[in-house]
Amino acid sequence: MVTLYLLPVWIISRTILRDFWKQYPDAEQPLKAWFREAKLAEWQTPAQVKRQYRSTSVLGRERVVFNIVGNKYRLVVAIKYAYQVVYIRFVGTHRQYDGIDVHEV
């Protein structure tokens, strides 16, 4: 019998979120809420992320774009499902998001 131990998701790096909400204070509580929920998530596939956050955009196997504060801000992450690691790649305004290549950040 194999015993599985569910570990919290490792999110790299919360500092990016903190720096962002210092500049955009209305994003603080929504980003903190996302962080808490993501830390406890057990995502094994992009479909599971989409089920939990219906307004997300799943781009390929690893990239996910979350809408923050009613789509005022965008949070782009890369998820390594097998390792339960979430890499924060970008957080910014909708306008800033429009200026990036989501697959390259």
N, CA, C and O atoms as CSV, one atom per row, in Angstrom:
chain,resi,resn,atom,element,x,y,z
A,1,MET,N,N,0.843,-1.190,0.000
A,1,MET,CA,C,0.000,0.000,0.000
A,1,MET,C,C,0.884,1.248,0.000
A,1,MET,O,O,1.830,1.356,0.780
A,2,VAL,N,N,0.560,2.176,-0.879
A,2,VAL,CA,C,1.313,3.420,-0.988
A,2,VAL,C,C,0.544,4.508,-0.261
A,2,VAL,O,O,-0.651,4.694,-0.489
A,3,THR,N,N,1.227,5.218,0.607
A,3,THR,CA,C,0.615,6.327,1.313
A,3,THR,C,C,1.051,7.620,0.654
A,3,THR,O,O,2.247,7.869,0.499
A,4,LEU,N,N,0.102,8.436,0.271
A,4,LEU,CA,C,0.405,9.725,-0.327
A,4,LEU,C,C,0.253,10.812,0.712
A,4,LEU,O,O,-0.737,10.853,1.442
A,5,TYR,N,N,1.210,11.670,0.775
A,5,TYR,CA,C,1.148,12.803,1.678
A,5,TYR,C,C,0.951,14.053,0.839
A,5,TYR,O,O,1.793,14.392,0.008
A,6,LEU,N,N,-0.137,14.718,1.053
A,6,LEU,CA,C,-0.403,15.934,0.295
A,6,LEU,C,C,0.351,17.092,0.930
A,6,LEU,O,O,0.137,17.447,2.090
A,7,LEU,N,N,1.208,17.648,0.159
A,7,LEU,CA,C,1.979,18.788,0.620
A,7,LEU,C,C,1.386,20.051,0.035
A,7,LEU,O,O,0.788,20.018,-1.041
A,8,PRO,N,N,1.545,21.151,0.725
A,8,PRO,CA,C,1.052,22.395,0.145
A,8,PRO,C,C,1.815,22.719,-1.129
A,8,PRO,O,O,2.970,22.332,-1.305
A,9,VAL,N,N,1.152,23.422,-1.989
A,9,VAL,CA,C,1.779,23.869,-3.220
A,9,VAL,C,C,2.864,24.882,-2.866
A,9,VAL,O,O,2.683,25.724,-1.987
A,10,TRP,N,N,3.953,24.788,-3.540
A,10,TRP,CA,C,5.061,25.719,-3.349
A,10,TRP,C,C,4.899,26.816,-4.388
A,10,TRP,O,O,4.910,26.547,-5.589
A,11,ILE,N,N,4.749,28.051,-3.927
A,11,ILE,CA,C,4.530,29.180,-4.831
A,11,ILE,C,C,5.776,30.060,-4.821
A,11,ILE,O,O,6.212,30.540,-3.775
A,12,ILE,N,N,6.333,30.257,-6.003
A,12,ILE,CA,C,7.549,31.054,-6.155
A,12,ILE,C,C,7.193,32.250,-7.031
A,12,ILE,O,O,6.913,32.012,-8.205
A,13,SER,N,N,7.174,33.413,-6.630
A,13,SER,CA,C,7.610,34.009,-5.403
A,13,SER,C,C,6.534,34.990,-4.929
A,13,SER,O,O,6.034,35.807,-5.703
A,14,ARG,N,N,6.202,34.895,-3.684
A,14,ARG,CA,C,5.189,35.784,-3.112
A,14,ARG,C,C,5.642,37.241,-3.139
A,14,ARG,O,O,4.815,38.152,-3.169
A,15,THR,N,N,6.930,37.454,-3.129
A,15,THR,CA,C,7.479,38.813,-3.153
A,15,THR,C,C,6.971,39.595,-4.360
A,15,THR,O,O,6.708,40.793,-4.259
A,16,ILE,N,N,6.833,38.929,-5.487
A,16,ILE,CA,C,6.313,39.590,-6.687
A,16,ILE,C,C,4.906,40.122,-6.429
A,16,ILE,O,O,4.570,41.239,-6.822
A,17,LEU,N,N,4.098,39.313,-5.769
A,17,LEU,CA,C,2.733,39.751,-5.441
A,17,LEU,C,C,2.763,40.923,-4.474
A,17,LEU,O,O,2.059,41.914,-4.666
A,18,ARG,N,N,3.575,40.806,-3.440
A,18,ARG,CA,C,3.665,41.862,-2.423
A,18,ARG,C,C,4.108,43.188,-3.039
A,18,ARG,O,O,3.554,44.241,-2.722
A,19,ASP,N,N,5.097,43.133,-3.909
A,19,ASP,CA,C,5.565,44.355,-4.570
A,19,ASP,C,C,4.457,44.978,-5.410
A,19,ASP,O,O,4.324,46.200,-5.473
A,20,PHE,N,N,3.661,44.125,-6.056
A,20,PHE,CA,C,2.576,44.621,-6.893
A,20,PHE,C,C,1.489,45.282,-6.052
A,20,PHE,O,O,1.039,46.377,-6.389
A,21,TRP,N,N,1.060,44.644,-4.972
A,21,TRP,CA,C,-0.031,45.244,-4.206
A,21,TRP,C,C,0.394,46.483,-3.437
A,21,TRP,O,O,-0.455,47.272,-3.024
A,22,LYS,N,N,1.686,46.665,-3.238
A,22,LYS,CA,C,2.147,47.936,-2.661
A,22,LYS,C,C,1.878,49.080,-3.633
A,22,LYS,O,O,1.564,50.194,-3.214
A,23,GLN,N,N,2.000,48.810,-4.908
A,23,GLN,CA,C,1.751,49.813,-5.939
A,23,GLN,C,C,0.262,49.928,-6.266
A,23,GLN,O,O,-0.216,51.010,-6.607
A,24,TYR,N,N,-0.474,48.817,-6.162
A,24,TYR,CA,C,-1.909,48.775,-6.475
A,24,TYR,C,C,-2.640,48.161,-5.281
A,24,TYR,O,O,-2.951,46.970,-5.296
A,25,PRO,N,N,-2.919,48.966,-4.242
A,25,PRO,CA,C,-3.473,48.436,-2.993
A,25,PRO,C,C,-4.796,47.679,-3.143
A,25,PRO,O,O,-5.092,46.808,-2.326
A,26,ASP,N,N,-5.594,47.990,-4.164
A,26,ASP,CA,C,-6.861,47.266,-4.321
A,26,ASP,C,C,-6.643,45.808,-4.737
A,26,ASP,O,O,-7.576,45.006,-4.695
A,27,ALA,N,N,-5.437,45.470,-5.131
A,27,ALA,CA,C,-5.124,44.093,-5.512
A,27,ALA,C,C,-4.668,43.246,-4.321
A,27,ALA,O,O,-4.563,42.025,-4.441
A,28,GLU,N,N,-4.397,43.874,-3.181
A,28,GLU,CA,C,-3.825,43.139,-2.050
A,28,GLU,C,C,-4.711,41.986,-1.577
A,28,GLU,O,O,-4.263,40.840,-1.555
A,29,GLN,N,N,-5.930,42.265,-1.207
A,29,GLN,CA,C,-6.787,41.199,-0.673
A,29,GLN,C,C,-7.090,40.115,-1.708
A,29,GLN,O,O,-7.023,38.934,-1.368
A,30,PRO,N,N,-7.420,40.462,-2.959
A,30,PRO,CA,C,-7.629,39.407,-3.952
A,30,PRO,C,C,-6.382,38.546,-4.198
A,30,PRO,O,O,-6.497,37.333,-4.376
A,31,LEU,N,N,-5.200,39.158,-4.209
A,31,LEU,CA,C,-3.981,38.373,-4.411
A,31,LEU,C,C,-3.673,37.501,-3.198
A,31,LEU,O,O,-3.219,36.367,-3.348
A,32,LYS,N,N,-3.916,38.019,-2.005
A,32,LYS,CA,C,-3.734,37.201,-0.806
A,32,LYS,C,C,-4.704,36.021,-0.809
A,32,LYS,O,O,-4.335,34.906,-0.441
A,33,ALA,N,N,-5.934,36.270,-1.223
A,33,ALA,CA,C,-6.926,35.186,-1.299
A,33,ALA,C,C,-6.490,34.140,-2.323
A,33,ALA,O,O,-6.557,32.940,-2.053
A,34,TRP,N,N,-6.043,34.591,-3.500
A,34,TRP,CA,C,-5.558,33.650,-4.513
A,34,TRP,C,C,-4.396,32.827,-3.964
A,34,TRP,O,O,-4.351,31.612,-4.157
A,35,PHE,N,N,-3.461,33.479,-3.286
A,35,PHE,CA,C,-2.294,32.796,-2.733
A,35,PHE,C,C,-2.711,31.705,-1.753
A,35,PHE,O,O,-2.209,30.582,-1.815
A,36,ARG,N,N,-3.633,32.038,-0.844
A,36,ARG,CA,C,-4.109,31.049,0.138
A,36,ARG,C,C,-4.762,29.856,-0.559
A,36,ARG,O,O,-4.491,28.706,-0.217
A,37,GLU,N,N,-5.611,30.134,-1.524
A,37,GLU,CA,C,-6.311,29.061,-2.232
A,37,GLU,C,C,-5.343,28.219,-3.054
A,37,GLU,O,O,-5.445,26.993,-3.068
A,38,ALA,N,N,-4.413,28.862,-3.732
A,38,ALA,CA,C,-3.454,28.126,-4.559
A,38,ALA,C,C,-2.543,27.254,-3.694
A,38,ALA,O,O,-2.187,26.143,-4.086
A,39,LYS,N,N,-2.175,27.751,-2.540
A,39,LYS,CA,C,-1.289,26.997,-1.647
A,39,LYS,C,C,-1.918,25.676,-1.215
A,39,LYS,O,O,-1.217,24.687,-0.996
A,40,LEU,N,N,-3.237,25.668,-1.095
A,40,LEU,CA,C,-3.946,24.461,-0.653
A,40,LEU,C,C,-4.469,23.610,-1.811
A,40,LEU,O,O,-5.035,22.539,-1.594
A,41,ALA,N,N,-4.280,24.084,-3.019
A,41,ALA,CA,C,-4.816,23.382,-4.188
A,41,ALA,C,C,-4.090,22.053,-4.407
A,41,ALA,O,O,-2.961,21.854,-3.956
A,42,GLU,N,N,-4.761,21.174,-5.097
A,42,GLU,CA,C,-4.180,19.883,-5.462
A,42,GLU,C,C,-4.312,19.707,-6.969
A,42,GLU,O,O,-4.817,18.691,-7.447
A,43,TRP,N,N,-3.857,20.696,-7.699
A,43,TRP,CA,C,-3.979,20.676,-9.148
A,43,TRP,C,C,-3.044,19.648,-9.748
A,43,TRP,O,O,-1.838,19.673,-9.500
A,44,GLN,N,N,-3.598,18.749,-10.534
A,44,GLN,CA,C,-2.811,17.757,-11.259
A,44,GLN,C,C,-2.849,18.005,-12.764
A,44,GLN,O,O,-2.018,17.490,-13.511
A,45,THR,N,N,-3.831,18.805,-13.198
A,45,THR,CA,C,-4.002,19.085,-14.625
A,45,THR,C,C,-4.509,20.509,-14.807
A,45,THR,O,O,-5.050,21.097,-13.870
A,46,PRO,N,N,-4.341,21.063,-15.993
A,46,PRO,CA,C,-4.911,22.387,-16.272
A,46,PRO,C,C,-6.436,22.392,-16.121
A,46,PRO,O,O,-7.011,23.403,-15.718
A,47,ALA,N,N,-7.087,21.283,-16.437
A,47,ALA,CA,C,-8.552,21.212,-16.310
A,47,ALA,C,C,-9.001,21.406,-14.867
A,47,ALA,O,O,-10.059,21.986,-14.622
A,48,GLN,N,N,-8.220,20.933,-13.925
A,48,GLN,CA,C,-8.577,21.113,-12.513
A,48,GLN,C,C,-8.474,22.584,-12.109
A,48,GLN,O,O,-9.288,23.077,-11.328
A,49,VAL,N,N,-7.480,23.275,-12.639
A,49,VAL,CA,C,-7.369,24.717,-12.369
A,49,VAL,C,C,-8.595,25.420,-12.939
A,49,VAL,O,O,-9.201,26.262,-12.275
A,50,LYS,N,N,-8.952,25.078,-14.152
A,50,LYS,CA,C,-10.093,25.697,-14.843
A,50,LYS,C,C,-11.398,25.430,-14.095
A,50,LYS,O,O,-12.267,26.300,-14.044
A,51,ARG,N,N,-11.542,24.247,-13.519
A,51,ARG,CA,C,-12.751,23.953,-12.734
A,51,ARG,C,C,-12.836,24.842,-11.496
A,51,ARG,O,O,-13.921,25.288,-11.123
A,52,GLN,N,N,-11.695,25.099,-10.859
A,52,GLN,CA,C,-11.695,25.925,-9.650
A,52,GLN,C,C,-11.844,27.408,-9.977
A,52,GLN,O,O,-12.508,28.146,-9.248
A,53,TYR,N,N,-11.229,27.839,-11.064
A,53,TYR,CA,C,-11.260,29.245,-11.462
A,53,TYR,C,C,-11.763,29.318,-12.894
A,53,TYR,O,O,-10.968,29.297,-13.834
A,54,ARG,N,N,-13.040,29.399,-13.063
A,54,ARG,CA,C,-13.655,29.324,-14.390
A,54,ARG,C,C,-13.222,30.453,-15.330
A,54,ARG,O,O,-13.227,30.276,-16.548
A,55,SER,N,N,-12.852,31.599,-14.782
A,55,SER,CA,C,-12.500,32.728,-15.652
A,55,SER,C,C,-11.027,32.724,-16.055
A,55,SER,O,O,-10.566,33.660,-16.708
A,56,THR,N,N,-10.286,31.686,-15.677
A,56,THR,CA,C,-8.880,31.638,-16.069
A,56,THR,C,C,-8.739,31.267,-17.534
A,56,THR,O,O,-9.653,30.729,-18.157
A,57,SER,N,N,-7.573,31.571,-18.057
A,57,SER,CA,C,-7.211,31.125,-19.401
A,57,SER,C,C,-6.043,30.160,-19.254
A,57,SER,O,O,-5.011,30.504,-18.678
A,58,VAL,N,N,-6.209,28.968,-19.771
A,58,VAL,CA,C,-5.142,27.979,-19.752
A,58,VAL,C,C,-4.456,28.035,-21.114
A,58,VAL,O,O,-5.083,27.825,-22.152
A,59,LEU,N,N,-3.168,28.320,-21.088
A,59,LEU,CA,C,-2.395,28.479,-22.322
A,59,LEU,C,C,-1.323,27.400,-22.366
A,59,LEU,O,O,-0.269,27.543,-21.747
A,60,GLY,N,N,-1.580,26.352,-23.074
A,60,GLY,CA,C,-0.632,25.251,-23.131
A,60,GLY,C,C,-0.703,24.402,-21.882
A,60,GLY,O,O,-1.661,24.488,-21.113
A,61,ARG,N,N,0.296,23.597,-21.688
A,61,ARG,CA,C,0.311,22.655,-20.561
A,61,ARG,C,C,0.602,23.323,-19.223
A,61,ARG,O,O,0.119,22.864,-18.188
A,62,GLU,N,N,1.390,24.406,-19.229
A,62,GLU,CA,C,1.829,24.976,-17.959
A,62,GLU,C,C,1.320,26.374,-17.653
A,62,GLU,O,O,1.164,26.708,-16.479
A,63,ARG,N,N,1.059,27.192,-18.634
A,63,ARG,CA,C,0.724,28.594,-18.378
A,63,ARG,C,C,-0.756,28.771,-18.083
A,63,ARG,O,O,-1.623,28.228,-18.770
A,64,VAL,N,N,-1.017,29.551,-17.036
A,64,VAL,CA,C,-2.388,29.879,-16.657
A,64,VAL,C,C,-2.444,31.367,-16.356
A,64,VAL,O,O,-1.560,31.911,-15.695
A,65,VAL,N,N,-3.491,32.022,-16.847
A,65,VAL,CA,C,-3.702,33.449,-16.610
A,65,VAL,C,C,-4.939,33.593,-15.737
A,65,VAL,O,O,-6.026,33.152,-16.110
A,66,PHE,N,N,-4.768,34.214,-14.569
A,66,PHE,CA,C,-5.858,34.455,-13.639
A,66,PHE,C,C,-6.278,35.918,-13.745
A,66,PHE,O,O,-5.435,36.807,-13.868
A,67,ASN,N,N,-7.563,36.157,-13.699
A,67,ASN,CA,C,-8.106,37.508,-13.649
A,67,ASN,C,C,-8.207,37.919,-12.187
A,67,ASN,O,O,-8.766,37.193,-11.365
A,68,ILE,N,N,-7.669,39.071,-11.874
A,68,ILE,CA,C,-7.662,39.575,-10.501
A,68,ILE,C,C,-8.442,40.885,-10.472
A,68,ILE,O,O,-8.298,41.713,-11.372
A,69,VAL,N,N,-9.255,41.076,-9.457
A,69,VAL,CA,C,-10.087,42.267,-9.287
A,69,VAL,C,C,-10.945,42.467,-10.545
A,69,VAL,O,O,-10.909,43.520,-11.182
A,70,GLY,N,N,-11.701,41.445,-10.876
A,70,GLY,CA,C,-12.630,41.557,-11.999
A,70,GLY,C,C,-11.960,41.845,-13.322
A,70,GLY,O,O,-12.487,42.603,-14.137
A,71,ASN,N,N,-10.797,41.246,-13.546
A,71,ASN,CA,C,-10.060,41.392,-14.793
A,71,ASN,C,C,-9.337,42.740,-14.915
A,71,ASN,O,O,-8.855,43.096,-15.990
A,72,LYS,N,N,-9.269,43.474,-13.817
A,72,LYS,CA,C,-8.506,44.726,-13.816
A,72,LYS,C,C,-7.005,44.419,-13.894
A,72,LYS,O,O,-6.235,45.152,-14.515
A,73,TYR,N,N,-6.613,43.318,-13.250
A,73,TYR,CA,C,-5.221,42.885,-13.228
A,73,TYR,C,C,-5.146,41.453,-13.733
A,73,TYR,O,O,-6.128,40.711,-13.711
A,74,ARG,N,N,-3.951,41.084,-14.190
A,74,ARG,CA,C,-3.720,39.723,-14.677
A,74,ARG,C,C,-2.535,39.123,-13.931
A,74,ARG,O,O,-1.532,39.787,-13.672
A,75,LEU,N,N,-2.684,37.864,-13.599
A,75,LEU,CA,C,-1.642,37.094,-12.938
A,75,LEU,C,C,-1.327,35.896,-13.827
A,75,LEU,O,O,-2.194,35.066,-14.102
A,76,VAL,N,N,-0.073,35.820,-14.272
A,76,VAL,CA,C,0.363,34.716,-15.129
A,76,VAL,C,C,1.280,33.815,-14.308
A,76,VAL,O,O,2.238,34.275,-13.687
A,77,VAL,N,N,0.965,32.528,-14.320
A,77,VAL,CA,C,1.790,31.564,-13.600
A,77,VAL,C,C,2.158,30.412,-14.518
A,77,VAL,O,O,1.475,30.133,-15.503
A,78,ALA,N,N,3.243,29.756,-14.175
A,78,ALA,CA,C,3.624,28.491,-14.798
A,78,ALA,C,C,3.489,27.442,-13.707
A,78,ALA,O,O,4.038,27.601,-12.617
A,79,ILE,N,N,2.768,26.382,-13.993
A,79,ILE,CA,C,2.527,25.348,-12.993
A,79,ILE,C,C,3.236,24.065,-13.408
A,79,ILE,O,O,3.050,23.565,-14.517
A,80,LYS,N,N,4.041,23.550,-12.507
A,80,LYS,CA,C,4.669,22.233,-12.669
A,80,LYS,C,C,3.827,21.269,-11.838
A,80,LYS,O,O,4.075,21.074,-10.648
A,81,TYR,N,N,2.840,20.677,-12.475
A,81,TYR,CA,C,1.841,19.863,-11.782
A,81,TYR,C,C,2.453,18.687,-11.031
A,81,TYR,O,O,2.049,18.405,-9.903
A,82,ALA,N,N,3.409,18.003,-11.624
A,82,ALA,CA,C,4.001,16.819,-10.996
A,82,ALA,C,C,4.709,17.155,-9.685
A,82,ALA,O,O,4.805,16.312,-8.793
A,83,TYR,N,N,5.199,18.379,-9.573
A,83,TYR,CA,C,5.946,18.797,-8.390
A,83,TYR,C,C,5.152,19.718,-7.469
A,83,TYR,O,O,5.627,20.091,-6.397
A,84,GLN,N,N,3.944,20.082,-7.890
A,84,GLN,CA,C,3.108,20.995,-7.121
A,84,GLN,C,C,3.827,22.318,-6.854
A,84,GLN,O,O,3.860,22.814,-5.728
A,85,VAL,N,N,4.401,22.872,-7.924
A,85,VAL,CA,C,5.101,24.148,-7.840
A,85,VAL,C,C,4.436,25.123,-8.799
A,85,VAL,O,O,4.169,24.798,-9.955
A,86,VAL,N,N,4.175,26.324,-8.296
A,86,VAL,CA,C,3.602,27.402,-9.098
A,86,VAL,C,C,4.625,28.533,-9.147
A,86,VAL,O,O,5.034,29.062,-8.114
A,87,TYR,N,N,5.026,28.891,-10.351
A,87,TYR,CA,C,5.966,29.994,-10.549
A,87,TYR,C,C,5.179,31.216,-11.009
A,87,TYR,O,O,4.520,31.182,-12.048
A,88,ILE,N,N,5.247,32.277,-10.245
A,88,ILE,CA,C,4.600,33.525,-10.649
A,88,ILE,C,C,5.493,34.163,-11.701
A,88,ILE,O,O,6.647,34.498,-11.433
A,89,ARG,N,N,4.956,34.324,-12.888
A,89,ARG,CA,C,5.736,34.845,-14.007
A,89,ARG,C,C,5.457,36.314,-14.279
A,89,ARG,O,O,6.320,37.031,-14.786
A,90,PHE,N,N,4.240,36.768,-13.939
A,90,PHE,CA,C,3.866,38.154,-14.233
A,90,PHE,C,C,2.627,38.504,-13.421
A,90,PHE,O,O,1.730,37.677,-13.258
A,91,VAL,N,N,2.583,39.701,-12.925
A,91,VAL,CA,C,1.353,40.281,-12.398
A,91,VAL,C,C,1.362,41.737,-12.827
A,91,VAL,O,O,2.360,42.439,-12.663
A,92,GLY,N,N,0.245,42.180,-13.374
A,92,GLY,CA,C,0.206,43.550,-13.862
A,92,GLY,C,C,-1.191,43.972,-14.250
A,92,GLY,O,O,-2.151,43.209,-14.141
A,93,THR,N,N,-1.276,45.191,-14.700
A,93,THR,CA,C,-2.556,45.712,-15.159
A,93,THR,C,C,-2.916,45.041,-16.483
A,93,THR,O,O,-2.085,44.400,-17.125
A,94,HIS,N,N,-4.148,45.204,-16.859
A,94,HIS,CA,C,-4.595,44.636,-18.125
A,94,HIS,C,C,-3.777,45.229,-19.278
A,94,HIS,O,O,-3.409,44.514,-20.211
A,95,ARG,N,N,-3.499,46.512,-19.214
A,95,ARG,CA,C,-2.706,47.180,-20.260
A,95,ARG,C,C,-1.279,46.626,-20.304
A,95,ARG,O,O,-0.743,46.373,-21.382
A,96,GLN,N,N,-0.667,46.440,-19.136
A,96,GLN,CA,C,0.677,45.867,-19.087
A,96,GLN,C,C,0.675,44.444,-19.652
A,96,GLN,O,O,1.596,44.051,-20.369
A,97,TYR,N,N,-0.351,43.691,-19.327
A,97,TYR,CA,C,-0.485,42.325,-19.830
A,97,TYR,C,C,-0.545,42.307,-21.362
A,97,TYR,O,O,0.051,41.445,-22.007
A,98,ASP,N,N,-1.265,43.259,-21.925
A,98,ASP,CA,C,-1.375,43.332,-23.371
A,98,ASP,C,C,-0.023,43.553,-24.045
A,98,ASP,O,O,0.130,43.262,-25.231
A,99,GLY,N,N,0.960,44.065,-23.299
A,99,GLY,CA,C,2.272,44.342,-23.866
A,99,GLY,C,C,3.295,43.222,-23.702
A,99,GLY,O,O,4.453,43.399,-24.081
A,100,ILE,N,N,2.901,42.075,-23.149
A,100,ILE,CA,C,3.854,40.993,-22.939
A,100,ILE,C,C,3.521,39.798,-23.839
A,100,ILE,O,O,2.418,39.682,-24.373
A,101,ASP,N,N,4.487,38.939,-23.983
A,101,ASP,CA,C,4.256,37.635,-24.605
A,101,ASP,C,C,4.136,36.662,-23.436
A,101,ASP,O,O,5.123,36.348,-22.772
A,102,VAL,N,N,2.940,36.201,-23.202
A,102,VAL,CA,C,2.636,35.389,-22.028
A,102,VAL,C,C,3.467,34.105,-21.977
A,102,VAL,O,O,3.709,33.567,-20.896
A,103,HIS,N,N,3.896,33.620,-23.119
A,103,HIS,CA,C,4.701,32.396,-23.147
A,103,HIS,C,C,6.177,32.657,-22.872
A,103,HIS,O,O,6.937,31.726,-22.604
A,104,GLU,N,N,6.582,33.916,-22.938
A,104,GLU,CA,C,7.990,34.261,-22.749
A,104,GLU,C,C,8.298,34.828,-21.375
A,104,GLU,O,O,9.457,34.802,-20.959
A,105,VAL,N,N,7.324,35.332,-20.662
A,105,VAL,CA,C,7.598,35.908,-19.336
A,105,VAL,C,C,7.888,34.817,-18.334
A,105,VAL,O,O,8.142,35.105,-17.164
